[in-house]
Amino acid sequence: MNKIHVSQGHELSISLEVFLKSFLSLSKTQQSSFHLHVFEEDLIKTLHSMKLSFNLNKGFVSILGSKLNCRFLELGKLSKSFISLNSALDAIGCNDILLTMPTSKDQLYDDKQKYTGHTDYFRKRYQNDNIVMLFISENLNLALLTEHITLSKVEEKITRELVISKISNLISTSFNFKKFIFSGVNPHCGESGLIGEADSILRESLDELKSLHKKHLFEGPISGDTFLANGLDRTKTDCFISAFHDQGLAPFKAISGYRASNITIGLPFLRLSPDHGTAFEIYDKDKANYFGTLFTMKLALEKLDANGH
């Protein structure tokens, strides 16, 4: 049976709380697909804060009659977040799914370097520079050409090879995108070169994509201040492509709120994460909104079924 492996996220965040709330909202059949990689003391503390009755067993915990499969972890030299993540990665198969719960970037490090996020670590571990960050909500699909880099490096990063590779990765997924709508890089798409040359590279890339993928539609580049303006009128098979991180994610999150998922494309497996952060300020208070995590877990179950569950 294919599995959804779950990393626990930051131990002082809302991660375990929102995971457990979402888990208990699922049917027992759905619950059986999830395998949590967790430190026992962190799980116990969260269950106590939520005032849930439970029984710990070897390899699982019973919570209000529901069985949650667990791999209980041991402390090491790395952060709990990173130990949990690597435990899940070591166990995952190509038809399994990875669900990462939120952590802070200062927790993602090993004896070689610090990583700027999960995607940066995946890029190094799996030696794939063209991994794609995709965001999905009930209304919008959005992917990024560049991610956690400074604005001064965006133009030099966007090359024809990068655009072709990332869009081809998106086309190969099970999300069945049919149309890709591109934002420009510079204001007003560069004003014919007056405000930068990166948009001309995008236009050339789109022409090549049209030749390579004749069954798909490619639109743009459209000025970044308007390319999401009609997003709610688009279909489930449309995917917006943002040139850089905040250009796309600021309006995406304004429209979608917390009901959204961050998905990594280009790994040997599918990775999902709720599209929100750690919310340290409400840790251990049983106040966290879990709807984004529930949305993500249901999406993971849907994709698990598509993988042959």
FENSULJO-V532570 format. One record per residue. N is the residue number from 1. OMEGA is omega as a letter, one per 40 degrees, with the letter a starting at -180 (999 if undefined). NEAR is the number of other ideal C-beta (glycine too) atoms within 10 Angstrom. Layout:
N;OMEGA;NEAR, N;OMEGA;NEAR
//
This chain:
1;i;9, 2;a;17, 3;i;20, 4;a;24, 5;a;27, 6;i;28, 7;a;28, 8;a;28, 9;a;29, 10;a;24, 11;i;21, 12;a;15, 13;i;25, 14;a;30, 15;a;32, 16;i;26, 17;a;24, 18;i;27, 19;a;29, 20;i;23, 21;a;19, 22;a;20, 23;a;20, 24;i;16, 25;a;15, 26;i;17, 27;a;9, 28;i;9, 29;i;8, 30;a;16, 31;a;18, 32;a;16, 33;a;21, 34;i;23, 35;a;22, 36;i;25, 37;a;21, 38;i;28, 39;a;19, 40;a;13, 41;i;12, 42;i;19, 43;a;23, 44;a;14, 45;i;16, 46;i;23, 47;i;18, 48;a;11, 49;i;14, 50;i;17, 51;i;7, 52;i;15, 53;a;9, 54;i;17, 55;i;8, 56;i;14, 57;i;10, 58;i;6, 59;i;11, 60;i;17, 61;i;22, 62;a;13, 63;i;19, 64;i;8, 65;i;8, 66;a;17, 67;i;14, 68;i;21, 69;a;16, 70;i;22, 71;a;17, 72;a;17, 73;i;17, 74;i;8, 75;i;10, 76;a;10, 77;a;8, 78;i;16, 79;i;19, 80;i;22, 81;a;27, 82;i;19, 83;i;20, 84;i;30, 85;a;27, 86;i;18, 87;i;20, 88;a;24, 89;i;20, 90;a;10, 91;a;14, 92;i;21, 93;a;12, 94;i;10, 95;i;16, 96;i;21, 97;i;24, 98;i;24, 99;i;25, 100;i;25, 101;a;26, 102;i;24, 103;i;27, 104;a;16, 105;a;14, 106;i;11, 107;a;21, 108;a;20, 109;i;15, 110;a;15, 111;a;6, 112;a;7, 113;i;11, 114;a;12, 115;a;21, 116;i;14, 117;i;16, 118;a;22, 119;i;21, 120;i;17, 121;i;20, 122;a;21, 123;i;20, 124;a;14, 125;a;14, 126;i;14, 127;a;7, 128;a;15, 129;a;10, 130;i;16, 131;a;19, 132;i;23, 133;a;24, 134;i;23, 135;a;22, 136;i;24, 137;i;20, 138;a;11, 139;a;16, 140;i;21, 141;a;24, 142;i;25, 143;a;23, 144;i;23, 145;i;27, 146;a;22, 147;a;17, 148;i;14, 149;i;13, 150;a;8, 151;a;11, 152;a;7, 153;a;11, 154;a;19, 155;a;19, 156;a;10, 157;a;15, 158;i;20, 159;i;14, 160;a;14, 161;a;11, 162;a;16, 163;a;22, 164;a;17, 165;a;17, 166;a;23, 167;i;27, 168;i;15, 169;i;17, 170;a;20, 171;a;19, 172;a;10, 173;i;16, 174;a;9, 175;i;19, 176;i;8, 177;a;19, 178;a;13, 179;i;14, 180;a;22, 181;a;22, 182;i;27, 183;i;25, 184;i;25, 185;a;27, 186;i;20, 187;i;13, 188;i;14, 189;i;23, 190;i;22, 191;i;13, 192;i;9, 193;a;10, 194;a;9, 195;i;15, 196;a;17, 197;a;11, 198;a;21, 199;i;26, 200;i;15, 201;i;19, 202;a;23, 203;i;14, 204;i;12, 205;i;23, 206;i;19, 207;i;12, 208;i;14, 209;i;21, 210;i;12, 211;a;7, 212;a;12, 213;a;15, 214;a;8, 215;a;6, 216;a;17, 217;a;15, 218;a;18, 219;i;14, 220;e;18, 221;i;25, 222;a;17, 223;a;17, 224;a;21, 225;a;13, 226;a;11, 227;i;24, 228;a;23, 229;a;11, 230;a;10, 231;a;19, 232;i;9, 233;a;8, 234;a;16, 235;a;9, 236;a;14, 237;i;13, 238;i;17, 239;i;25, 240;i;25, 241;a;27, 242;a;26, 243;a;25, 244;a;23, 245;a;17, 246;i;11, 247;a;22, 248;a;24, 249;i;20, 250;i;12, 251;i;20, 252;a;23, 253;i;17, 254;a;9, 255;a;16, 256;a;22, 257;a;15, 258;a;17, 259;a;19, 260;a;26, 261;i;22, 262;a;22, 263;i;23, 264;i;21, 265;i;19, 266;i;23, 267;i;19, 268;i;11, 269;i;17, 270;i;25, 271;i;24, 272;i;22, 273;i;24, 274;a;28, 275;i;24, 276;a;22, 277;a;14, 278;a;19, 279;a;18, 280;a;12, 281;i;9, 282;i;14, 283;i;21, 284;a;15, 285;i;11, 286;a;14, 287;a;11, 288;i;21, 289;a;16, 290;a;20, 291;i;18, 292;i;24, 293;i;30, 294;i;19, 295;a;22, 296;a;27, 297;i;27, 298;i;15, 299;i;18, 300;i;24, 301;i;20, 302;a;11, 303;i;19, 304;i;21, 305;i;11, 306;i;12, 307;i;15, 308;i;8, 309;999;16
//
